[in-house]
Amino acid sequence: MIRTVLVANRGEIARRVFRACRRLGLRTVAVHSEADRDAPHVRDADLAVAIGPPPARESYLDIGRIVEAARRSGADAVHPGYGFLSEDWRFAEACRRAGLVFVGPTPDALRTMGDKTEARRLMAAAGVPVVPGSPGTVADVGEAERVAKDVGYPIILKAAAGGGGIGLARVASARDLSTAFTTAARRAQAAFGRGDLYLERLLERPRHVEVQVFADAAGTLVHLGERECSLQRRHQKLVEESPAPNLPPATRQGLARAALAGARAVGYVNAGTIEFLVDAAGAFYFLEMNARLQVEHPVTEEATGLDLVVEQLRVAGGERLAWRQEDIVARRAAIECRVYAEDPARGFLPSPGTIERLELPAGEGIRVESGVEAGSLVPVHYDPLLFKLVASGTTRAEAVERLAAALDRCVVEGVRTTLPLLRRVLASRELREGRVHTQMIEQGAFNA
Amino acid sequence: MPEEIKAHITGVVFEIAATPGARVAAGDPVIVLESMKMEIPVEAPRDGAVKEILVREGQTVQEGDVVALLE
């Protein structure tokens, strides 16, 4: 039984988890850095614990301080949110050793899915298609050259310890490989403490489609349908929706089957997502597993009418999954966009500062998940996500129309945001027709 | 007259990429800022030699602050 939940995160996701805790009658504990002392998520919780200076390494990424905060506040469970320590198996392990319930998968599953080459190997063994590439890490430029010649250019170099788009390098031809390899290895070493790289063939104009899975400790495993998340910049998503439009039925069913096989192979428990790339012919390939709650989980919630975070807390507390596969149906269409403090007109440069004015829309079929309010400081130290706008409807067209109208009603002053770009995306024929791919934003398809 | 190199965004100095006296070409990173989980280089506006680095690693700089001098 869980009674008190500490959320090891900040911003909109901390507030989202607190809301689920209140639904279940659980006490809540926030943690915050010195930069976030006055942040909305701190006020939302029953209790707040300061955990250190503004840099994430000394606060939200400090395992010792967070476990200590849980002990001092009497929390018996920790929800990691997304980002920060959410996929760090050492954190899950530290929680377990301290007698705290970690709301997420086991440390073993986190370790396996965190090692991208190991995850690839395991998925291939479970019959999940993977992108052609090196079977494991490549030892040096020479081996990379040999493998790249086999799979064919263009290729993409990836950090074995990577994630979130960091440490990726596109290589167009054999001539560019040596320089790209050295740079990517150095960046991976700096970001993750490990310079190991692997490589895959770069698919041209693929879609990013992912499947939400959920499992309990008793072995019940279900999927909650797919999400289309192709519109990205720097390999980070800006617009997501569920169900995915224009997906051949065979591909949709194949994705769900593959996701369940993959989750079963890793012994997955709690909420997780398996990401795939889908090519123009409808063939799909495993990309990675996100062993945590996703930023875009609300589109699945709005489509299915289910509360993923409530279920995460129930399952972590030892209860059986409340859903059977046949009960899970996408009754509505839902679409979300992320409003970041970034300037799309200047290559998505970060735009920290103070939010001087904030007007957020409300109304039928509109859901807002915000980590900020008027007067909020947007610090340089953390991810620039300000809020998410989610719209749903009985049809996709209705959901898209509602989101477009909601975007028009948003006012943010004091920092530059992705709002102008998102408005153009929602007005575009490509989005309206559901014909998007992962390279569109960076190719300038929605530039002013 | 040395030319001022200014930060084009607000961020924390992640890395000093060039040392005083070093020759740099236009577009070479002089310092690297970290802002909102991104590493963003502040580049030399033209060829020259770095006269002075005015910031240190870990320091927060505001958009428009002078971070280095080029001659």
Interface residues (C-beta under 8 A of the other chain):
Chain A: P55 R234 A341 E342 L349 P350 S351 P352 G353 V380 H381 Y382 D383 P384
Chain B: H8 I9 T10 G11 V12 E34 S35 M36 K37 M38 I40 T60
